[in-house]
Amino acid sequence: MLRLETKSAGDPLVELKAAFDEHDEVVTKRLGDLERKLAAQAEQADRVETALNRHPTAAGNDRKGPTLEEKAFIGFLRRGPDNLPDAERKALTVGDNTEGGYLVTSQFSNEVLKNLVEFSPVRQAARVGSMSTSEILIPKRTSRPTAYWVSETGDRQGTQAAYGQERITAHEAACYVDVSSKLLEDAAVNVEAEVSMDLAEEFGRIESTAFVLGDGVGKPSGFMVESSVGAIVSGDATLVTADGLINLIYDLPAFYRNRGTWMMNGGTLAAIRRIKDGQGNFLWQPSYQAGQPETLLGRPIVEAVDMPDIGAGSFPIAFGDFQSAYRIYDRVGMSLLRDPFTQANRGLVRFHARRRVGAGVVKGEALRKLKIAAS
């Protein structure tokens, strides 16, 4: 409007030029606002793309290279945190804990858990989940409703089910593995896979014992020491008998029996493979299909080294629906501490690992144990 005041009032050309100038200013301002919005949206899209690339399970992500966190973790294994580039050290520091360890990448943790199944055989039969707190409460029915036959006009009786809770607490499991310094320095070796397998083997060893025989003090509760799990005698003071196995399997309700799995160690399995029925047929049946387990009386067998041996008064065999009876809950998180000093004189780097897991029997009625006894 200042332009109009300096020109002759009422001049059409002057007024037209002023209108064009004012329009140009408005358009320029709007274009500037639009450019700033587009720049902000582009920056946001870059952040989203970066976040997606850091998670290999994200939909549509078919990346071929390692993420920044994975590169940092592999560098941590090989060289330690002090020798990492700043960007990788910052990515690793995200997982820093109060004890000087570093939380492993989700891919590494998942690989350890997958390999654990090979070394902790109870995981093959039990129900496995995860927990986000230090303990988990599972509702459990302790008594069922009772109904009665009545006449047409007879009095009805009230009844109701009762419920309790099973508490499963996460306990800390820890171990260490020693890795050759030369192996760590060799870029051609998948050091992440090597450490993963070693940790899975060690965690599987201690877990297997706890899941079978653990007393619940500082460790998970084992199904073989649970008082709610019933026992059937073998029918012989020192041996496993065919009648004892048949009695054991049919002592369970049909629902659990038809979903049941045998649990025993290799020595017991060898003894059972020699047992025949009255017609001379072996009770044990081999698997003729790849990937399918061997069977005993039509049900699969899981070999667990921590199960007791056959002997007078021992409980060498368990049978039942482990999916219903036994729960394993992995607490989120695993941390790793790199120790290059303790075993330096042997050319080794020691990795201390820790994680937390809880387990216990939630339905003792779904399992049975075989006791070696005549009666």
C-alpha positions as CSV (number, residue, x, y, z in Angstrom):
1,M,0.0,0.0,0.0
2,L,3.0,2.3,0.5
3,R,3.6,2.1,-3.3
4,L,0.1,3.5,-4.0
5,E,0.7,6.5,-1.8
6,T,3.8,7.6,-3.7
7,K,2.1,7.4,-7.1
8,S,-0.8,9.3,-8.6
9,A,-4.0,8.1,-7.1
10,G,-6.5,6.5,-9.5
11,D,-3.8,5.5,-12.0
12,P,-4.9,2.0,-13.3
13,L,-1.4,0.9,-14.2
14,V,-0.1,1.9,-10.8
15,E,-2.9,0.1,-9.0
16,L,-2.3,-3.0,-11.2
17,K,1.4,-3.1,-10.5
18,A,0.8,-2.7,-6.7
19,A,-1.6,-5.7,-6.8
20,F,1.0,-7.8,-8.6
21,D,3.7,-6.9,-6.1
22,E,1.4,-7.8,-3.1
23,H,0.5,-11.1,-4.8
24,D,4.2,-11.9,-5.3
25,E,4.9,-11.3,-1.7
26,V,2.1,-13.7,-0.6
27,V,3.2,-16.4,-3.0
28,T,6.8,-16.1,-2.0
29,K,5.9,-16.4,1.7
30,R,3.7,-19.5,1.0
31,L,6.4,-21.2,-1.1
32,G,8.9,-20.6,1.8
33,D,6.5,-22.2,4.3
34,L,5.9,-25.2,1.9
35,E,9.7,-25.8,1.5
36,R,10.2,-25.8,5.2
37,K,7.4,-28.3,5.7
38,L,8.7,-30.5,3.0
39,A,12.2,-30.4,4.5
40,A,10.8,-31.4,7.9
41,Q,8.9,-34.3,6.4
42,A,11.9,-35.5,4.5
43,E,14.0,-35.5,7.7
44,Q,11.3,-37.4,9.6
45,A,11.1,-40.0,6.8
46,D,14.9,-40.4,7.0
47,R,14.6,-41.1,10.7
48,V,11.9,-43.7,10.2
49,E,13.9,-45.4,7.5
50,T,16.9,-45.5,9.7
51,A,14.9,-47.0,12.6
52,L,13.4,-49.6,10.3
53,N,16.8,-50.6,9.0
54,R,17.9,-51.3,12.5
55,H,15.2,-53.9,13.0
56,P,15.6,-56.9,10.6
57,T,12.1,-58.2,11.4
58,A,10.4,-55.0,10.2
59,A,8.0,-55.5,7.3
60,G,9.5,-55.0,3.9
61,N,13.1,-54.8,5.2
62,D,15.4,-56.9,3.1
63,R,18.7,-55.3,4.1
64,K,21.8,-57.3,3.4
65,G,24.3,-55.5,5.6
66,P,24.6,-55.4,9.4
67,T,22.9,-52.6,11.3
68,L,24.9,-50.1,13.3
69,E,24.1,-51.9,16.6
70,E,25.2,-55.2,15.1
71,K,28.5,-53.7,13.8
72,A,29.1,-52.2,17.2
73,F,28.4,-55.5,18.9
74,I,30.8,-57.5,16.6
75,G,33.4,-54.8,17.1
76,F,32.9,-55.0,20.9
77,L,33.5,-58.8,20.7
78,R,36.7,-58.4,18.6
79,R,38.3,-55.3,20.0
80,G,36.4,-54.1,23.1
81,P,34.5,-50.9,23.6
82,D,37.6,-48.6,23.8
83,N,38.6,-49.3,20.3
84,L,35.3,-48.6,18.6
85,P,34.5,-45.6,16.4
86,D,32.5,-42.9,18.1
87,A,29.3,-43.8,16.2
88,E,29.5,-47.5,17.1
89,R,30.4,-46.8,20.7
90,K,27.3,-44.6,21.1
91,A,25.2,-47.4,19.6
92,L,26.7,-49.8,22.1
93,T,26.3,-47.5,25.0
94,V,22.6,-47.7,24.6
95,G,22.8,-51.1,26.1
96,D,25.2,-50.2,28.9
97,N,24.2,-51.6,32.3
98,T,25.3,-50.7,35.8
99,E,27.7,-53.6,36.0
100,G,29.9,-52.7,33.0
101,G,28.3,-55.2,30.6
102,Y,26.5,-54.4,27.4
103,L,23.1,-55.7,26.3
104,V,23.4,-57.9,23.3
105,T,21.5,-57.3,20.1
106,S,18.1,-58.9,19.8
107,Q,19.4,-61.0,16.9
108,F,22.2,-62.4,19.0
109,S,19.9,-63.1,22.0
110,N,17.4,-64.9,19.7
111,E,20.2,-67.0,18.3
112,V,21.3,-68.1,21.8
113,L,17.7,-69.0,22.7
114,K,17.2,-71.0,19.5
115,N,20.4,-73.0,20.2
116,L,19.4,-73.5,23.8
117,V,16.8,-76.0,22.7
118,E,19.6,-78.4,21.6
119,F,21.3,-78.3,25.0
120,S,18.3,-77.8,27.3
121,P,16.0,-80.7,26.2
122,V,13.2,-79.8,28.6
123,R,12.6,-76.8,26.4
124,Q,11.6,-79.2,23.6
125,A,8.6,-80.4,25.6
126,A,7.6,-77.6,28.0
127,R,5.8,-74.4,27.2
128,V,8.2,-71.5,26.8
129,G,7.3,-67.8,27.0
130,S,8.8,-64.5,28.1
131,M,8.3,-62.3,31.1
132,S,8.8,-58.5,31.4
133,T,9.0,-58.4,35.3
134,S,10.8,-60.3,37.9
135,E,7.9,-62.6,38.6
136,I,4.7,-63.8,37.0
137,L,1.5,-65.1,38.6
138,I,-0.4,-67.8,36.8
139,P,-4.1,-68.5,37.8
140,K,-4.7,-72.1,38.8
141,R,-8.0,-73.9,39.6
142,T,-7.7,-75.7,42.9
143,S,-11.1,-77.2,43.0
144,R,-13.9,-77.7,40.4
145,P,-17.7,-77.1,40.7
146,T,-19.8,-80.1,41.9
147,A,-23.2,-80.9,40.4
148,Y,-25.9,-83.2,41.7
149,W,-28.8,-85.1,40.3
150,V,-32.1,-83.7,41.6
151,S,-35.8,-84.4,41.2
152,E,-38.1,-82.1,39.3
153,T,-38.9,-80.1,42.4
154,G,-36.0,-81.0,44.6
155,D,-33.7,-78.5,46.3
156,R,-30.6,-77.4,44.4
157,Q,-27.2,-77.1,46.0
158,G,-24.8,-74.2,45.4
159,T,-21.2,-74.9,44.3
160,Q,-18.3,-73.0,42.8
161,A,-14.8,-73.5,41.6
162,A,-11.8,-72.3,43.7
163,Y,-8.8,-70.7,42.2
164,G,-5.2,-70.1,43.4
165,Q,-2.0,-68.8,41.9
166,E,1.3,-70.2,40.9
167,R,4.2,-67.8,41.2
168,I,7.2,-68.1,38.9
169,T,10.2,-66.0,39.7
170,A,13.1,-65.1,37.4
171,H,16.4,-66.3,38.6
172,E,19.8,-65.1,37.3
173,A,21.9,-67.5,35.2
174,A,25.5,-66.6,34.5
175,C,28.5,-68.2,32.8
176,Y,31.6,-67.3,30.9
177,V,33.2,-68.6,27.7
178,D,36.8,-68.2,26.6
179,V,37.6,-67.3,23.0
180,S,41.0,-67.3,21.3
181,S,42.4,-63.9,20.6
182,K,43.4,-65.1,17.2
183,L,39.9,-66.2,16.5
184,L,38.6,-62.8,17.4
185,E,41.2,-61.1,15.2
186,D,40.4,-63.2,12.2
187,A,37.8,-61.2,10.2
188,A,36.8,-64.3,8.1
189,V,35.4,-66.1,11.2
190,N,31.8,-65.4,12.3
191,V,32.8,-64.6,15.9
192,E,29.2,-63.8,16.8
193,A,28.1,-67.3,15.9
194,E,31.0,-68.9,17.8
195,V,30.2,-67.0,21.0
196,S,26.5,-67.6,20.6
197,M,26.9,-71.4,20.3
198,D,29.3,-71.5,23.3
199,L,26.9,-69.5,25.5
200,A,23.9,-71.6,24.4
201,E,25.8,-74.8,25.4
202,E,26.8,-73.5,28.8
203,F,23.3,-72.0,29.6
204,G,21.7,-75.2,28.3
205,R,23.8,-77.3,30.7
206,I,22.9,-75.4,33.9
207,E,19.3,-74.9,32.8
208,S,18.8,-78.6,32.0
209,T,19.8,-79.5,35.6
210,A,17.6,-76.9,37.2
211,F,14.5,-77.7,35.1
212,V,14.7,-81.3,36.1
213,L,16.1,-81.3,39.7
214,G,16.1,-77.6,40.8
215,D,15.0,-76.9,44.3
216,G,13.7,-73.4,43.6
217,V,16.3,-71.7,45.8
218,G,18.2,-69.3,43.6
219,K,17.2,-71.4,40.6
220,P,14.1,-72.6,38.8
221,S,12.0,-75.5,40.4
222,G,12.4,-78.9,38.7
223,F,9.5,-81.1,37.8
224,M,11.1,-84.2,39.4
225,V,11.1,-82.6,42.9
226,E,7.6,-81.2,42.7
227,S,5.4,-82.7,45.3
228,S,2.2,-82.4,43.2
229,V,3.6,-84.8,40.6
230,G,2.3,-88.3,41.3
231,A,4.4,-91.5,41.0
232,I,3.6,-95.1,39.8
233,V,5.8,-98.1,40.8
234,S,7.6,-100.1,38.1
235,G,6.6,-103.5,39.5
236,D,10.2,-104.6,40.1
237,A,12.7,-103.6,42.8
238,T,15.5,-102.9,40.4
239,L,14.2,-102.8,36.8
240,V,11.8,-101.0,34.5
241,T,9.1,-103.3,33.4
242,A,6.6,-103.2,30.5
243,D,3.7,-103.4,32.9
244,G,5.1,-100.5,34.9
245,L,5.3,-98.3,31.7
246,I,1.8,-99.2,30.7
247,N,0.5,-98.4,34.1
248,L,2.3,-95.1,34.2
249,I,0.9,-93.9,30.9
250,Y,-2.6,-94.9,31.6
251,D,-2.6,-93.4,35.1
252,L,-2.9,-90.0,33.5
253,P,-6.3,-88.6,32.3
254,A,-6.8,-89.1,28.6
255,F,-6.4,-85.4,27.8
256,Y,-2.9,-85.3,29.2
257,R,-2.0,-88.9,28.1
258,N,-2.8,-88.2,24.4
259,R,-0.5,-85.1,24.5
260,G,2.2,-86.8,26.7
261,T,6.0,-87.0,26.2
262,W,8.5,-89.4,27.9
263,M,11.5,-87.9,29.6
264,M,14.5,-90.1,30.5
265,N,18.3,-90.2,30.2
266,G,20.3,-92.3,27.6
267,G,21.0,-95.2,30.0
268,T,17.3,-95.6,30.7
269,L,16.5,-95.3,27.1
270,A,19.0,-98.1,26.2
271,A,17.4,-100.4,28.9
272,I,13.9,-99.7,27.5
273,R,14.9,-100.5,24.0
274,R,15.5,-104.0,25.1
275,I,12.1,-104.5,26.7
276,K,9.6,-106.7,24.7
277,D,6.0,-107.4,25.2
278,G,4.4,-110.9,25.6
279,Q,4.6,-111.5,21.8
280,G,8.3,-110.6,21.6
281,N,7.7,-107.1,20.1
282,F,9.8,-104.2,21.2
283,L,7.9,-101.5,23.1
284,W,10.3,-98.9,21.7
285,Q,9.7,-97.9,18.1
286,P,12.3,-96.1,15.9
287,S,11.4,-93.1,13.9
288,Y,11.2,-93.7,10.1
289,Q,10.6,-90.1,9.2
290,A,13.3,-87.4,9.3
291,G,12.7,-84.9,12.0
292,Q,10.3,-87.0,14.0
293,P,11.2,-88.4,17.5
294,E,11.4,-92.0,18.5
295,T,8.3,-93.3,20.3
296,L,7.5,-95.5,23.3
297,L,3.9,-96.8,23.4
298,G,3.1,-94.4,20.7
299,R,4.4,-91.2,22.4
300,P,7.6,-89.3,21.7
301,I,10.7,-89.5,23.8
302,V,13.0,-86.6,24.9
303,E,16.4,-87.6,26.2
304,A,17.5,-85.5,29.2
305,V,20.9,-86.3,30.6
306,D,20.0,-85.0,34.1
307,M,17.2,-87.5,34.7
308,P,18.2,-90.1,37.4
309,D,19.6,-93.5,36.4
310,I,17.7,-96.8,37.0
311,G,18.2,-98.0,40.5
312,A,16.2,-99.2,43.5
313,G,14.0,-96.4,44.8
314,S,14.9,-94.0,42.0
315,F,12.6,-92.1,39.6
316,P,14.3,-92.5,36.2
317,I,11.3,-91.7,34.0
318,A,8.7,-88.9,33.7
319,F,5.7,-88.9,31.4
320,G,3.0,-86.4,30.8
321,D,1.8,-83.3,29.1
322,F,4.8,-81.0,29.7
323,Q,3.1,-78.2,27.6
324,S,0.4,-78.0,30.3
325,A,2.4,-79.0,33.3
326,Y,5.7,-77.1,33.0
327,R,6.3,-73.4,32.1
328,I,9.6,-71.7,31.3
329,Y,9.7,-67.9,31.1
330,D,12.7,-66.0,29.8
331,R,13.3,-62.6,31.3
332,V,14.0,-60.0,28.6
333,G,17.7,-59.1,28.3
334,M,21.1,-60.7,28.2
335,S,24.3,-58.8,29.0
336,L,27.9,-59.5,28.1
337,L,31.1,-58.4,29.8
338,R,34.4,-58.6,27.9
339,D,37.4,-59.5,30.0
340,P,40.7,-59.4,28.0
341,F,43.0,-59.6,31.1
342,T,42.1,-62.8,33.2
343,Q,43.2,-65.3,30.5
344,A,45.6,-63.1,28.6
345,N,48.6,-65.3,29.4
346,R,46.8,-68.1,27.5
347,G,45.9,-66.0,24.5
348,L,42.2,-66.0,25.4
349,V,39.5,-63.4,25.9
350,R,36.9,-64.2,28.5
351,F,33.2,-63.2,28.0
352,H,31.0,-63.2,31.0
353,A,27.3,-63.6,30.2
354,R,24.2,-63.3,32.4
355,R,20.5,-63.5,31.9
356,R,17.4,-64.4,33.9
357,V,14.9,-67.2,33.5
358,G,12.1,-68.6,35.6
359,A,10.4,-72.0,35.5
360,G,8.2,-74.3,37.5
361,V,5.4,-76.8,37.5
362,V,1.9,-75.2,37.1
363,K,-0.1,-78.4,36.7
364,G,1.3,-81.3,38.6
365,E,-1.7,-83.5,37.7
366,A,-0.5,-83.5,34.0
367,L,2.7,-85.4,34.9
368,R,3.7,-88.8,36.4
369,K,7.0,-90.3,37.6
370,L,8.0,-93.9,37.5
371,K,9.5,-95.2,40.8
372,I,11.7,-98.3,40.7
373,A,10.0,-100.5,43.3
374,A,8.1,-103.7,43.5
375,S,5.1,-102.2,45.3
